[in-house]
Amino acid sequence: MKRIQFNNYGDASKMYLGEYELAQLKPNDVQVRVKAAAVNPLDWKQRRGDLKLFMNKKFPKGIGNDFSGIVEAIGSNVQNIKVGDEVFGTMDVKHPGAFAEKLITNSKYVTKKPINISHADASCLPIAAAVAWAALFIKGNVTQNSRVLINGCMGAVGSIAVQLAKEKGAWIAGTCSKKDIEEARKNGVNEVYEFTENNYWKKTQPFDVVFDTAGLMQQRIGFSMLKSNGKFIDINPTPMSMLKGLFIAKYKFTFATAAMKHLSDFANLAEKGILKAKIGKETNISKAIEILTEIENGNGAKGRTVIIF
Ligand SMILES: NC(=O)c1ccc[n+]([C@@H]2O[C@H](COP(=O)([O-])OP(=O)(O)OC[C@H]3O[C@@H](n4cnc5c(N)ncnc54)[C@H](OP(=O)(O)O)[C@@H]3O)[C@@H](O)[C@H]2O)c1
């Protein structure tokens, strides 16, 4: 079987399209023939070694996390999924490898794909929807009465966060590049700021939640926009900011894993047309390394990139 893999941590040149053999299926695992796999920043962060403390030690390692496909085999304990089901899901952070013809993952990271959405659309959901859900509803306790600012509201995570917050009935402000302001308004962002605009944060009323998807907002500025009991939510924490987070009540950090158990909620929302990622480019496995390198270097297409098998 073919997959994109690497033999040691490092830059984009470490990736190659290689042959591999699937591991033995464990009792809670499912084996999936991949139909589509979406690109996330996590993919190259794992390959660079940024998360090596959390990863399995063996090489070669696969790359890629979010996927959609068809179940080919199930472990002896798997109850909710059967061979032939169309599913979408993600990989355990210890064992990436979704940019592959076939993969094995734990069934807890997989749910049935609604029939009215494509494999490409489904593959874009898991990490972006899980981290947005964790930030807004687990850490931020967002309700219909909340005022929420989403920093980076047109990114993969930010645009899904807008959809989730809007569905909840919250009032949303967002920041994005100048080119995206009109589209952000069309997406339902009530007040849109260009993130380079000087002191935009002084123009607005305080928020219950400031969700910094981009990881580029100074905490001092984020905190200055909060109500007294508001929360600043970071999904790109550094060791130092995580340490601070343990002592500062209004600073919260979170990871997608905190809400991966809500995959079936994402499926329901996608089925109703409430959750939908914007796909910018589709490619195939033989061109994927070139495209992944472009995205990593900041030269990718606008919207999500999906590898179609
Ligand atoms: N903790 C977790 O579990 C978790 C999960 C998913 C993602 N993440 C992290 O979250 C980050 C965002 O991921 P993503 O997939 O949404 O990436 P993305 O699609 O590239 O979105 C990033 C967005 O930030 C915008 N941006 C750039 N500079 C900005 C600034 N100075 N202020 C505000 N916004 C700015 C970009 O706008 P332009 O494109 O117009 O420049 C883009 O829309 C990544 O670092 C990723 O690793 C963490």
The ligand as an SDF file (V2000), in Angstrom:
LIG
                    3D

 48 52  0  0  0  0  0  0  0  0999 V2000
   -4.9380   22.7820   19.6790 N   0  0  0  0  0  0  0  0  0  0  0  0
   -5.4190   22.0340   18.6750 C   0  0  0  0  0  0  0  0  0  0  0  0
   -5.8640   20.8800   18.8750 O   0  0  0  0  0  0  0  0  0  0  0  0
   -5.4640   22.6060   17.2960 C   0  0  0  0  0  0  0  0  0  0  0  0
   -6.3600   22.0570   16.3510 C   0  0  0  0  0  0  0  0  0  0  0  0
   -6.4380   22.6330   15.0820 C   0  0  0  0  0  0  0  0  0  0  0  0
   -5.6000   23.7070   14.7590 C   0  0  0  0  0  0  0  0  0  0  0  0
   -4.7360   24.1790   15.7070 N   0  0  0  0  0  0  0  0  0  0  0  0
   -3.8310   25.2980   15.3650 C   0  0  0  0  0  0  0  0  0  0  0  0
   -4.6310   26.4300   15.1080 O   0  0  0  0  0  0  0  0  0  0  0  0
   -3.9950   27.2390   14.1250 C   0  0  0  0  0  0  0  0  0  0  0  0
   -5.0110   27.5840   13.0440 C   0  0  0  0  0  0  0  0  0  0  0  0
   -5.3350   26.3920   12.3390 O   0  0  0  0  0  0  0  0  0  0  0  0
   -6.2110   26.4540   11.0110 P   0  0  0  0  0  0  0  0  0  0  0  0
   -6.2870   25.0730   10.4990 O   0  0  0  0  0  0  0  0  0  0  0  0
   -7.4510   27.2350   11.2390 O   0  0  0  0  0  0  0  0  0  0  0  0
   -5.2220   27.3220   10.0760 O   0  0  0  0  0  0  0  0  0  0  0  0
   -5.6110   28.2420    8.8230 P   0  0  0  0  0  0  0  0  0  0  0  0
   -6.7090   27.6310    8.0460 O   0  0  0  0  0  0  0  0  0  0  0  0
   -4.3090   28.5300    8.1490 O   0  0  0  0  0  0  0  0  0  0  0  0
   -6.1870   29.5740    9.4670 O   0  0  0  0  0  0  0  0  0  0  0  0
   -5.4050   30.5500   10.0820 C   0  0  0  0  0  0  0  0  0  0  0  0
   -6.1550   31.8660    9.8980 C   0  0  0  0  0  0  0  0  0  0  0  0
   -5.4860   32.8820   10.6590 O   0  0  0  0  0  0  0  0  0  0  0  0
   -5.4910   34.0640    9.8750 C   0  0  0  0  0  0  0  0  0  0  0  0
   -4.4040   34.9480   10.3370 N   0  0  0  0  0  0  0  0  0  0  0  0
   -3.1570   35.0800    9.8480 C   0  0  0  0  0  0  0  0  0  0  0  0
   -2.4850   36.0370   10.5420 N   0  0  0  0  0  0  0  0  0  0  0  0
   -3.3410   36.5040   11.4890 C   0  0  0  0  0  0  0  0  0  0  0  0
   -3.2560   37.4860   12.5080 C   0  0  0  0  0  0  0  0  0  0  0  0
   -2.1370   38.2020   12.7070 N   0  0  0  0  0  0  0  0  0  0  0  0
   -4.3280   37.6980   13.3000 N   0  0  0  0  0  0  0  0  0  0  0  0
   -5.4780   36.9980   13.1290 C   0  0  0  0  0  0  0  0  0  0  0  0
   -5.6300   36.0370   12.1800 N   0  0  0  0  0  0  0  0  0  0  0  0
   -4.5710   35.7980   11.3640 C   0  0  0  0  0  0  0  0  0  0  0  0
   -5.2830   33.5720    8.4550 C   0  0  0  0  0  0  0  0  0  0  0  0
   -5.7340   34.5590    7.5490 O   0  0  0  0  0  0  0  0  0  0  0  0
   -5.0240   34.6810    6.0820 P   0  0  0  0  0  0  0  0  0  0  0  0
   -5.1090   33.3070    5.4820 O   0  0  0  0  0  0  0  0  0  0  0  0
   -5.8540   35.6860    5.3970 O   0  0  0  0  0  0  0  0  0  0  0  0
   -3.5990   35.1090    6.3710 O   0  0  0  0  0  0  0  0  0  0  0  0
   -6.1640   32.3290    8.4410 C   0  0  0  0  0  0  0  0  0  0  0  0
   -7.4980   32.6370    8.0710 O   0  0  0  0  0  0  0  0  0  0  0  0
   -2.7870   26.4390   13.6200 C   0  0  0  0  0  0  0  0  0  0  0  0
   -1.6060   26.9380   14.2240 O   0  0  0  0  0  0  0  0  0  0  0  0
   -3.0590   25.0370   14.0870 C   0  0  0  0  0  0  0  0  0  0  0  0
   -1.8950   24.2850   14.3490 O   0  0  0  0  0  0  0  0  0  0  0  0
   -4.6600   23.6730   16.9620 C   0  0  0  0  0  0  0  0  0  0  0  0
  1  2  1  0
  2  3  2  0
  2  4  1  0
  4  5  1  0
  4 48  2  0
  5  6  2  0
  6  7  1  0
  7  8  2  0
  8  9  1  0
  8 48  1  0
  9 10  1  0
  9 46  1  0
 10 11  1  0
 11 12  1  0
 11 44  1  0
 12 13  1  0
 13 14  1  0
 14 15  2  0
 14 16  1  0
 14 17  1  0
 17 18  1  0
 18 19  2  0
 18 20  1  0
 18 21  1  0
 21 22  1  0
 22 23  1  0
 23 24  1  0
 23 42  1  0
 24 25  1  0
 25 26  1  0
 25 36  1  0
 26 27  1  0
 26 35  1  0
 27 28  2  0
 28 29  1  0
 29 30  1  0
 29 35  2  0
 30 31  1  0
 30 32  2  0
 32 33  1  0
 33 34  2  0
 34 35  1  0
 36 37  1  0
 36 42  1  0
 37 38  1  0
 38 39  2  0
 38 40  1  0
 38 41  1  0
 42 43  1  0
 44 45  1  0
 44 46  1  0
 46 47  1  0
M  CHG  2   8   1  16  -1
M  END
$$$$
